[in-house]
Amino acid sequence: MTKKGKHTICIHEGEIRDTQFGGAVSPIFMASSYEYLDADPMRYPRYFNTPNQEVLGKKIAALENAEAGLPFASGMAAISTTLLAFLSKGDHIVLTNEIYGGAFNFVVEEFDKMNIEYSFTDGVEVTDFEAKIKSNTKVIYIETPSNPLLTITDVKAIADLAKKHSLVSMIDNTFASPINLTPLDFGIDISIHSATKYLGGHSDILAGLVAGNSEHINTIFQKGKNLGGNLSHMISYLLERSIKTLAIRVEKHNSNSQTVAEYLVNHVDIAKVYYPGLKNHPNHNIAKEQMNGYGGMLSFELKEGLDAVKFQKSLQLIKPSMSLAGVESTILQPTLTSHALLTPEQRKAIGISDNLLRLSVGIEDVEDIIADVEQAIKK
Ligand SMILES: *Cc1c(COP(=O)(O)O)cnc(C)c1O
């Protein structure tokens, strides 16, 4: 059978047929205990193989053009388990400097205790990664588009570099979602998601997903079963339900963001806009080559003299909020949240100004999003 389209995969891939009652959706199987005599496989929630967990493994694999996939209890459970599956005492990993805060904390707070060495790059060019590779390097880890400046890393170049040095390459694909970027098509080995974001999409569940070839997924499975960060049945079901609308949501996030970005670029009170869909974005060409859409995240700087906190408090529709990627538009000031612990000098060095705001563009009518920004700037 030829491979189905993205929307069809989102809706149907992996679904459980209700042969008993003929219901139209996957039933939820609540059991944590399963028959074991003559049972192959032996099912147990921590083995990632209850029926509702398996739905998600199949769905993310199909969406990522991968052989296999696994669901986790959070994005960080997916990231930490995957990293530890491929790194042991004495190994070294090269990570992008533009990395999610939680992943950064995990590496710097835990790896020393396990005698795992790590280096962060000085930039996102392939030469920045190559410069950090050592004889004991085992893994390269990237994230694109990055948070909060939406920097784009060339995934094919990184995949090629990893192959050249026989390293396992991993990507945090959360911001793009598998609708906008399928990194395995460019040679990346493992794609990781915080499904709390676009895959969940409604700001109400915590989950993670990983996709890769069967051998890699088996390695992650072996570690995951020991660490135990598995996803529950109820949330597995909710995530399956959410993913049914993933492709259509992401298309709307993409088009709304492009419109909002173009509005902001032309606004006299906005100093700078970061969105890979803008022609003047420094990595626009790479984004165009590797992405199917530019995503729902953008950042912008208010002109000096405007108060970013007051601006956020004046918004009526867009919610100042910690997380991102829900159907509703949300906004966050990195200097007060993800980058609060850095000194002003450190922030300046990585290009994060005090007036920078990260907007997660929702799927409301775009005119209403723009009108809200406009009235808040006026105030
Ligand atoms: C939120 C996020 C994570 C962590 O996911 P959780 O589900 O909160 O554990 C990892 N990477 C990125 C890019 C994220 O935005």
The ligand as an ORCA input file, in Angstrom:
! r2SCAN-3c Opt
* xyz 0 1
  C       8.663     22.085     26.280
  C       9.862     21.627     25.542
  C      10.587     20.505     25.965
  C      10.262     19.760     27.244
  O       9.053     19.123     27.192
  P       8.160     18.747     28.464
  O       6.994     18.073     27.833
  O       7.838     20.019     29.187
  O       8.975     17.843     29.329
  C      11.667     20.110     25.205
  N      12.035     20.784     24.086
  C      11.376     21.867     23.662
  C      11.839     22.563     22.438
  C      10.272     22.332     24.361
  O       9.623     23.416     23.936
*
